[in-house]
């Protein structure tokens, strides 16, 4: 993400929270959870900075963030539930997904969906998109939202707490940004490795089926 884009995002996010208060936090975190990559790593720390200024409560800031995650996830979940499977069945070959993969994903979410959603909500990048595959797999919606809230609340609390502790150094101390850049880099490298394995294994399986 270029510095220019980051600067625009920061101005947008701070303006929405300044004007909207807790409702602004709910709206921004809802956008992030609707598969639109609006970074919670900017949203929640700025809200935490406003906790430092005594404009917000830390508890309600984290709760507003978690509520927003649930509301945004409704959109992504139902897109996956209503149109995700037909879309993947029709165009899945272009992203190396097959009926077999859809069936495996459905079985996986049936067995491990709760812990998967819980852990995904604690990870950057992954947390933005987890609702869509959960919808495709038709994970029970009540369970999905319970684990979304339980996983999102500590994430929102930790980010807001960090913003609160930085306080007056919010605009001048680079440590917070550097730490999360490293965290993001680690997660992104893991995602790249996972995608590479996915492509390699599916290409191998396709070659085996052709030679059989």
VOLO-95991 format. One record per residue: x, y, z of N, C-alpha, C in turn. Coordinates in steps of 0.02 Angstrom, whole numbers. Example, Ala and Ser with C-alpha at 12.3 -4.5 7.8 and 13.67 -1.06 7.14 Angstrom:
+--------+--------+--------+--------+--------+--------+--------+--------+--------+
|    n.u |    n.v |    n.w |   ca.u |   ca.v |   ca.w |    c.u |    c.v |    c.w |
+--------+--------+--------+--------+--------+--------+--------+--------+--------+
|    660 |   -284 |    390 |    615 |   -225 |    390 |    660 |   -165 |    390 |
|    642 |   -112 |    354 |    684 |    -53 |    357 |    645 |      2 |    394 |
+--------+--------+--------+--------+--------+--------+--------+--------+--------+
//
This chain:
+--------+--------+--------+--------+--------+--------+--------+--------+--------+
|    n.u |    n.v |    n.w |   ca.u |   ca.v |   ca.w |    c.u |    c.v |    c.w |
+--------+--------+--------+--------+--------+--------+--------+--------+--------+
|     43 |    -59 |      0 |      0 |      0 |      0 |     45 |     62 |      0 |
|     36 |    106 |    -49 |     79 |    165 |    -55 |     63 |    213 |      2 |
|    111 |    258 |     14 |    103 |    307 |     67 |     43 |    353 |     52 |
|     32 |    368 |    -12 |    -23 |    412 |    -31 |    -91 |    381 |    -14 |
|    -98 |    316 |    -32 |   -161 |    281 |    -17 |   -171 |    276 |     58 |
|   -117 |    261 |     94 |   -122 |    255 |    167 |   -143 |    322 |    197 |
|   -115 |    377 |    172 |   -133 |    442 |    198 |   -207 |    458 |    187 |
|   -232 |    441 |    127 |   -303 |    452 |    112 |   -347 |    411 |    159 |
|   -328 |    347 |    169 |   -366 |    303 |    214 |   -368 |    331 |    285 |
|   -310 |    354 |    308 |   -306 |    381 |    376 |   -353 |    441 |    383 |
|   -351 |    486 |    334 |   -395 |    545 |    338 |   -469 |    525 |    337 |
|   -486 |    477 |    294 |   -556 |    455 |    290 |   -578 |    424 |    355 |
|   -537 |    378 |    382 |   -555 |    342 |    443 |   -561 |    390 |    502 |
|   -512 |    434 |    510 |   -514 |    480 |    567 |   -574 |    527 |    562 |
|   -591 |    548 |    502 |   -649 |    592 |    493 |   -714 |    556 |    512 |
|   -722 |    493 |    488 |   -783 |    456 |    503 |   -791 |    444 |    578 |
|   -736 |    425 |    612 |   -740 |    413 |    684 |   -752 |    478 |    722 |
|   -718 |    531 |    700 |   -728 |    597 |    732 |   -800 |    619 |    729 |
|   -831 |    609 |    670 |   -899 |    633 |    660 |   -952 |    584 |    686 |
|   -938 |    519 |    679 |   -989 |    469 |    695 |   -984 |    436 |    763 |
|   -928 |    445 |    798 |   -921 |    414 |    864 |   -922 |    338 |    859 |
|   -957 |    307 |    907 |   -960 |    234 |    907 |   -992 |    207 |    843 |
|  -1043 |    243 |    818 |  -1075 |    222 |    755 |  -1026 |    222 |    697 |
|   -979 |    270 |    699 |   -927 |    272 |    647 |   -882 |    211 |    650 |
|   -865 |    190 |    712 |   -824 |    129 |    720 |   -862 |     69 |    693 |
|   -926 |     63 |    711 |   -967 |      7 |    686 |   -968 |      6 |    610 |
|   -978 |     64 |    580 |   -983 |     68 |    507 |   -917 |     49 |    474 |
|   -861 |     75 |    499 |   -796 |     61 |    468 |   -777 |    -12 |    476 |
|   -788 |    -41 |    535 |   -772 |   -112 |    545 |   -819 |   -156 |    505 |
|   -881 |   -132 |    494 |   -927 |   -169 |    451 |   -902 |   -171 |    380 |
|   -876 |   -115 |    356 |   -847 |   -114 |    288 |   -790 |   -164 |    282 |
|   -747 |   -165 |    333 |   -690 |   -212 |    330 |   -714 |   -285 |    327 |
|   -765 |   -302 |    365 |   -789 |   -371 |    368 |   -833 |   -390 |    309 |
|   -850 |   -341 |    266 |   -889 |   -356 |    206 |   -843 |   -370 |    147 |
|   -782 |   -393 |    161 |   -731 |   -411 |    111 |   -704 |   -350 |     74 |
|   -707 |   -291 |    106 |   -676 |   -231 |     79 |   -616 |   -215 |    124 |
|   -555 |   -218 |     97 |   -496 |   -213 |    141 |   -482 |   -143 |    167 |
|   -524 |   -122 |    214 |   -514 |    -60 |    251 |   -481 |    -79 |    317 |
|   -418 |    -61 |    328 |   -380 |    -92 |    383 |   -405 |    -76 |    453 |
|   -421 |   -129 |    490 |   -439 |   -119 |    561 |   -378 |    -95 |    600 |
|   -318 |   -106 |    573 |   -256 |    -85 |    606 |   -249 |     -8 |    606 |
|   -291 |     26 |    567 |   -294 |     99 |    570 |   -357 |    121 |    609 |
|   -413 |     86 |    595 |   -477 |    105 |    626 |   -473 |    103 |    702 |
|   -456 |     45 |    729 |   -460 |     35 |    801 |   -408 |     73 |    841 |
|   -345 |     78 |    817 |   -297 |    119 |    856 |   -316 |    193 |    859 |
|   -345 |    220 |    805 |   -366 |    290 |    809 |   -424 |    297 |    859 |
|   -469 |    248 |    859 |   -523 |    248 |    909 |   -493 |    245 |    980 |
|   -439 |    206 |    986 |   -404 |    202 |   1051 |   -372 |    268 |   1070 |
|   -348 |    304 |   1021 |   -320 |    371 |   1034 |   -374 |    416 |   1062 |
|   -436 |    409 |   1038 |   -491 |    449 |   1064 |   -512 |    425 |   1134 |
|   -498 |    362 |   1150 |   -506 |    339 |   1219 |   -457 |    377 |   1264 |
|   -396 |    384 |   1240 |   -345 |    422 |   1277 |   -368 |    494 |   1290 |
|   -405 |    522 |   1242 |   -430 |    590 |   1249 |   -495 |    593 |   1290 |
|   -516 |    535 |   1317 |   -577 |    530 |   1357 |   -641 |    543 |   1317 |
|   -638 |    533 |   1252 |   -699 |    539 |   1212 |   -737 |    474 |   1208 |
|   -701 |    418 |   1214 |   -732 |    352 |   1211 |   -712 |    311 |   1272 |
|   -751 |    258 |   1283 |   -734 |    206 |   1332 |   -699 |    149 |   1295 |
|   -646 |    122 |   1325 |   -609 |     67 |   1293 |   -654 |      6 |   1282 |
|   -694 |    -11 |   1333 |   -739 |    -69 |   1327 |   -788 |    -60 |   1269 |
|   -821 |     -2 |   1266 |   -871 |      8 |   1215 |   -840 |     19 |   1146 |
|   -779 |     43 |   1144 |   -744 |     48 |   1081 |   -732 |    -21 |   1051 |
|   -707 |    -67 |   1093 |   -695 |   -136 |   1069 |   -761 |   -169 |   1050 |
|   -813 |   -156 |   1089 |   -878 |   -186 |   1076 |   -907 |   -160 |   1010 |
|   -901 |    -94 |    999 |   -925 |    -65 |    935 |   -888 |    -97 |    876 |
|   -822 |   -107 |    884 |   -784 |   -139 |    831 |   -809 |   -210 |    816 |
|   -821 |   -249 |    870 |   -844 |   -317 |    861 |   -914 |   -320 |    831 |
|   -958 |   -273 |    851 |  -1025 |   -269 |    822 |  -1020 |   -254 |    747 |
|   -976 |   -208 |    730 |   -966 |   -192 |    659 |   -943 |   -252 |    620 |
|   -897 |   -291 |    649 |   -874 |   -352 |    615 |   -932 |   -399 |    600 |
|   -978 |   -406 |    648 |  -1036 |   -449 |    637 |  -1083 |   -422 |    583 |
|  -1096 |   -357 |    585 |  -1142 |   -328 |    536 |  -1114 |   -333 |    465 |
|  -1050 |   -318 |    457 |  -1019 |   -324 |    391 |  -1016 |   -396 |    366 |
|  -1007 |   -442 |    413 |  -1002 |   -512 |    395 |  -1068 |   -540 |    368 |
|  -1124 |   -509 |    388 |  -1189 |   -531 |    362 |  -1190 |   -526 |    286 |
|  -1163 |   -471 |    260 |  -1162 |   -460 |    188 |  -1120 |   -513 |    153 |
|  -1058 |   -521 |    177 |  -1012 |   -569 |    145 |  -1037 |   -641 |    153 |
|  -1065 |   -656 |    211 |  -1091 |   -724 |    223 |  -1146 |   -741 |    174 |
|  -1194 |   -695 |    165 |  -1251 |   -711 |    122 |  -1234 |   -708 |     48 |
|  -1184 |   -669 |     29 |  -1159 |   -673 |    -40 |  -1131 |   -743 |    -53 |
|  -1092 |   -767 |     -4 |  -1064 |   -834 |    -10 |  -1118 |   -887 |     -9 |
|  -1168 |   -880 |     36 |  -1220 |   -931 |     43 |  -1267 |   -933 |    -17 |
|  -1284 |   -874 |    -45 |  -1333 |   -872 |    -99 |  -1301 |   -880 |   -169 |
|  -1242 |   -851 |   -178 |  -1214 |   -853 |   -245 |  -1145 |   -882 |   -250 |
|  -1113 |   -895 |   -193 |  -1043 |   -917 |   -194 |  -1032 |   -984 |   -228 |
|  -1073 |  -1035 |   -209 |  -1063 |  -1102 |   -237 |  -1077 |  -1103 |   -312 |
|  -1133 |  -1076 |   -336 |  -1144 |  -1075 |   -409 |  -1089 |  -1038 |   -446 |
|  -1064 |   -983 |   -417 |  -1012 |   -945 |   -449 |   -947 |   -986 |   -454 |
|   -929 |  -1020 |   -399 |   -869 |  -1061 |   -399 |   -877 |  -1121 |   -445 |
|   -937 |  -1151 |   -446 |   -949 |  -1208 |   -490 |   -943 |  -1188 |   -564 |
|   -962 |  -1126 |   -578 |   -960 |  -1103 |   -648 |   -891 |  -1079 |   -668 |
|   -859 |  -1041 |   -623 |   -795 |  -1009 |   -641 |   -736 |  -1036 |   -601 |
|   -748 |  -1087 |   -560 |   -696 |  -1111 |   -515 |   -633 |  -1135 |   -550 |
|   -641 |  -1161 |   -611 |   -582 |  -1188 |   -646 |   -530 |  -1133 |   -659 |
|   -553 |  -1070 |   -662 |   -506 |  -1015 |   -675 |   -464 |   -999 |   -614 |
|   -488 |  -1020 |   -555 |   -448 |  -1011 |   -494 |   -431 |  -1078 |   -463 |
|   -433 |  -1131 |   -505 |   -412 |  -1199 |   -485 |   -455 |  -1227 |   -429 |
|   -520 |  -1212 |   -430 |   -565 |  -1241 |   -381 |   -615 |  -1287 |   -417 |
|   -629 |  -1344 |   -387 |   -673 |  -1393 |   -417 |   -731 |  -1410 |   -370 |
|   -777 |  -1452 |   -394 |   -831 |  -1476 |   -350 |   -802 |  -1511 |   -289 |
|   -748 |  -1548 |   -301 |   -715 |  -1584 |   -246 |   -692 |  -1535 |   -192 |
|   -663 |  -1478 |   -213 |   -640 |  -1428 |   -165 |   -698 |  -1398 |   -126 |
|   -754 |  -1385 |   -160 |   -812 |  -1358 |   -126 |   -839 |  -1407 |    -75 |
|   -841 |  -1471 |    -93 |   -865 |  -1522 |    -46 |   -818 |  -1527 |     14 |
|   -752 |  -1523 |      0 |   -704 |  -1527 |     55 |   -711 |  -1466 |    102 |
|   -721 |  -1408 |     73 |   -728 |  -1347 |    113 |   -791 |  -1352 |    156 |
|   -845 |  -1378 |    127 |   -907 |  -1385 |    165 |   -898 |  -1433 |    224 |
|   -864 |  -1489 |    211 |   -851 |  -1537 |    266 |   -806 |  -1507 |    318 |
|   -756 |  -1469 |    296 |   -709 |  -1437 |    343 |   -745 |  -1389 |    389 |
|   -788 |  -1346 |    360 |   -824 |  -1297 |    401 |   -875 |  -1332 |    446 |
|   -903 |  -1388 |    424 |   -949 |  -1426 |    466 |   -913 |  -1452 |    528 |
|   -850 |  -1471 |    519 |   -812 |  -1501 |    574 |   -772 |  -1450 |    614 |
|   -740 |  -1402 |    580 |   -695 |  -1356 |    613 |   -714 |  -1282 |    604 |
|   -774 |  -1269 |    581 |   -793 |  -1201 |    564 |   -786 |  -1152 |    622 |
|   -806 |  -1173 |    681 |   -806 |  -1127 |    739 |   -736 |  -1103 |    755 |
|   -689 |  -1150 |    762 |   -621 |  -1131 |    780 |   -587 |  -1094 |    723 |
|   -605 |  -1111 |    660 |   -577 |  -1077 |    602 |   -597 |  -1003 |    602 |
|   -662 |   -990 |    613 |   -685 |   -920 |    615 |   -654 |   -883 |    674 |
|   -651 |   -916 |    731 |   -622 |   -885 |    791 |   -550 |   -863 |    779 |
|   -509 |   -909 |    752 |   -439 |   -893 |    740 |   -431 |   -843 |    683 |
|   -472 |   -849 |    631 |   -467 |   -803 |    574 |   -480 |   -731 |    595 |
|   -525 |   -721 |    644 |   -540 |   -654 |    667 |   -483 |   -622 |    706 |
|   -433 |   -662 |    723 |   -375 |   -637 |    759 |   -316 |   -623 |    713 |
|   -327 |   -631 |    647 |   -273 |   -623 |    599 |   -289 |   -567 |    549 |
|   -240 |   -524 |    535 |   -252 |   -474 |    484 |   -259 |   -507 |    415 |
|   -291 |   -473 |    369 |   -303 |   -495 |    300 |   -354 |   -552 |    300 |
|   -337 |   -609 |    333 |   -381 |   -667 |    333 |   -450 |   -649 |    361 |
|   -450 |   -608 |    415 |   -512 |   -591 |    450 |   -561 |   -554 |    404 |
|   -534 |   -519 |    354 |   -577 |   -480 |    309 |   -620 |   -525 |    265 |
|   -594 |   -585 |    248 |   -626 |   -626 |    197 |   -658 |   -690 |    222 |
|   -653 |   -705 |    287 |   -674 |   -771 |    312 |   -749 |   -782 |    306 |
|   -789 |   -728 |    306 |   -862 |   -737 |    304 |   -885 |   -768 |    237 |
|   -851 |   -752 |    183 |   -872 |   -777 |    118 |   -868 |   -853 |    112 |
|   -811 |   -885 |    128 |   -810 |   -958 |    126 |   -856 |   -990 |    179 |
|   -865 |   -957 |    236 |   -911 |   -983 |    286 |   -982 |   -984 |    258 |
|   -999 |   -934 |    219 |  -1065 |   -932 |    186 |  -1072 |   -986 |    133 |
|  -1021 |   -995 |     92 |  -1022 |  -1048 |     41 |  -1034 |  -1115 |     74 |
|   -999 |  -1127 |    130 |  -1005 |  -1191 |    165 |  -1070 |  -1196 |    206 |
|  -1109 |  -1142 |    208 |  -1171 |  -1140 |    247 |  -1160 |  -1158 |    320 |
|  -1106 |  -1131 |    348 |  -1095 |  -1139 |    420 |  -1155 |  -1109 |    456 |
|  -1182 |  -1143 |    508 |  -1239 |  -1116 |    544 |  -1228 |  -1043 |    564 |
|  -1274 |  -1000 |    544 |  -1262 |   -928 |    548 |  -1256 |   -903 |    620 |
|  -1297 |   -929 |    665 |  -1292 |   -907 |    735 |  -1223 |   -924 |    762 |
|  -1199 |   -985 |    750 |  -1133 |  -1004 |    774 |  -1079 |   -960 |    742 |
|  -1087 |   -946 |    677 |  -1039 |   -903 |    643 |  -1035 |   -835 |    676 |
|  -1092 |   -805 |    693 |  -1091 |   -738 |    722 |  -1065 |   -738 |    794 |
|  -1080 |   -791 |    831 |  -1054 |   -796 |    899 |   -977 |   -797 |    898 |
|   -949 |   -840 |    855 |   -876 |   -846 |    852 |   -844 |   -785 |    819 |
|   -880 |   -753 |    774 |   -855 |   -690 |    746 |   -848 |   -637 |    800 |
|   -899 |   -632 |    843 |   -896 |   -583 |    897 |   -841 |   -600 |    947 |
|   -838 |   -664 |    966 |   -789 |   -686 |   1017 |   -718 |   -676 |    991 |
|   -707 |   -688 |    926 |   -640 |   -679 |    898 |   -624 |   -606 |    884 |
|   -674 |   -567 |    866 |   -662 |   -497 |    847 |   -651 |   -452 |    907 |
|   -685 |   -466 |    963 |   -682 |   -421 |   1020 |   -610 |   -413 |   1046 |
|   -573 |   -467 |   1059 |   -504 |   -457 |   1084 |   -459 |   -423 |   1033 |
|   -470 |   -437 |    968 |   -431 |   -403 |    916 |   -444 |   -327 |    919 |
|   -507 |   -308 |    922 |   -525 |   -237 |    925 |   -500 |   -206 |    990 |
|   -505 |   -242 |   1045 |   -482 |   -217 |   1109 |   -407 |   -205 |   1108 |
|   -369 |   -253 |   1082 |   -296 |   -248 |   1081 |   -273 |   -188 |   1039 |
|   -304 |   -179 |    981 |   -285 |   -123 |    938 |   -304 |    -56 |    970 |
|   -363 |    -53 |    999 |   -385 |      9 |   1032 |   -341 |     24 |   1093 |
|   -323 |    -28 |   1130 |   -280 |    -20 |   1188 |   -211 |      8 |   1168 |
|   -185 |    -19 |   1112 |   -120 |      5 |   1088 |   -125 |     79 |   1069 |
|   -179 |     98 |   1035 |   -189 |    168 |   1017 |   -195 |    213 |   1078 |
|   -230 |    187 |   1129 |   -238 |    226 |   1191 |   -171 |    236 |   1226 |
|   -130 |    183 |   1228 |    -66 |    187 |   1263 |    -17 |    233 |   1227 |
|    -21 |    234 |   1161 |     24 |    279 |   1124 |      6 |    353 |   1137 |
|    -60 |    365 |   1149 |    -82 |    431 |   1169 |    -55 |    487 |   1126 |
|    -20 |    532 |   1158 |      4 |    592 |   1124 |     57 |    578 |   1072 |
|     86 |    518 |   1073 |    137 |    500 |   1024 |    106 |    471 |    960 |
|     40 |    471 |    957 |      4 |    440 |    901 |     30 |    463 |    833 |
|     41 |    527 |    826 |     60 |    554 |    760 |    136 |    555 |    750 |
|    175 |    542 |    802 |    248 |    550 |    795 |    288 |    486 |    808 |
|    259 |    438 |    843 |    297 |    377 |    860 |    286 |    324 |    807 |
|    340 |    304 |    771 |    332 |    256 |    716 |    329 |    183 |    739 |
|    337 |    169 |    803 |    343 |    100 |    825 |    280 |     59 |    810 |
|    222 |     89 |    821 |    160 |     52 |    810 |    154 |     31 |    737 |
|    164 |     78 |    692 |    159 |     63 |    621 |    210 |     11 |    600 |
|    272 |     16 |    625 |    324 |    -32 |    607 |    307 |   -102 |    632 |
|    282 |   -107 |    693 |    265 |   -172 |    721 |    211 |   -206 |    680 |
|    160 |   -168 |    660 |    105 |   -199 |    622 |    125 |   -213 |    550 |
|    172 |   -173 |    524 |    197 |   -189 |    457 |    233 |   -257 |    459 |
|    272 |   -270 |    512 |    306 |   -334 |    517 |    255 |   -391 |    526 |
|    204 |   -378 |    567 |    152 |   -429 |    578 |    116 |   -444 |    512 |
|     98 |   -391 |    476 |     66 |   -401 |    411 |    110 |   -440 |    363 |
|    174 |   -423 |    362 |    220 |   -456 |    316 |    223 |   -531 |    331 |
|    226 |   -549 |    395 |    228 |   -620 |    413 |    165 |   -657 |    390 |
|    107 |   -626 |    402 |     44 |   -658 |    380 |     40 |   -662 |    305 |
|     62 |   -609 |    270 |     59 |   -609 |    197 |    105 |   -662 |    168 |
|    165 |   -671 |    197 |    210 |   -723 |    174 |    179 |   -792 |    184 |
|    146 |   -802 |    240 |    112 |   -866 |    252 |     56 |   -878 |    202 |
|     19 |   -824 |    185 |    -34 |   -830 |    136 |     -6 |   -847 |     67 |
|     50 |   -814 |     48 |     81 |   -829 |    -17 |    103 |   -902 |    -19 |
|    133 |   -927 |     36 |    154 |   -997 |     38 |     93 |  -1043 |     32 |
|     38 |  -1025 |     65 |    -23 |  -1066 |     60 |    -51 |  -1066 |    -10 |
|    -51 |  -1008 |    -43 |    -77 |  -1005 |   -112 |    -32 |  -1045 |   -159 |
|     34 |  -1041 |   -149 |     81 |  -1079 |   -191 |     69 |  -1154 |   -183 |
|     58 |  -1176 |   -121 |     44 |  -1247 |   -109 |    -22 |  -1267 |   -142 |
|    -72 |  -1224 |   -137 |   -138 |  -1238 |   -167 |   -131 |  -1247 |   -243 |
|    -97 |  -1200 |   -275 |    -88 |  -1203 |   -348 |    -49 |  -1266 |   -367 |
|      7 |  -1279 |   -332 |     49 |  -1336 |   -348 |     11 |  -1402 |   -340 |
|    -26 |  -1410 |   -285 |    -61 |  -1473 |   -272 |   -117 |  -1483 |   -323 |
|   -152 |  -1429 |   -343 |   -206 |  -1436 |   -391 |   -181 |  -1448 |   -462 |
|   -126 |  -1418 |   -480 |    -96 |  -1433 |   -546 |    -72 |  -1505 |   -548 |
|    -42 |  -1528 |   -494 |    -20 |  -1598 |   -491 |    -79 |  -1646 |   -496 |
|   -133 |  -1631 |   -461 |   -192 |  -1674 |   -463 |   -222 |  -1675 |   -534 |
|   -221 |  -1616 |   -567 |   -247 |  -1615 |   -636 |   -205 |  -1657 |   -683 |
|   -139 |  -1654 |   -675 |    -95 |  -1695 |   -718 |   -106 |  -1769 |   -705 |
|   -115 |  -1788 |   -641 |   -126 |  -1858 |   -624 |   -191 |  -1883 |   -654 |
|   -244 |  -1841 |   -652 |   -308 |  -1861 |   -681 |   -304 |  -1868 |   -757 |
|   -264 |  -1825 |   -789 |   -256 |  -1830 |   -862 |   -218 |  -1892 |   -883 |
|   -168 |  -1913 |   -841 |   -128 |  -1971 |   -858 |   -160 |  -2037 |   -838 |
|   -213 |  -2033 |   -797 |   -246 |  -2094 |   -773 |   -287 |  -2127 |   -830 |
+--------+--------+--------+--------+--------+--------+--------+--------+--------+
//
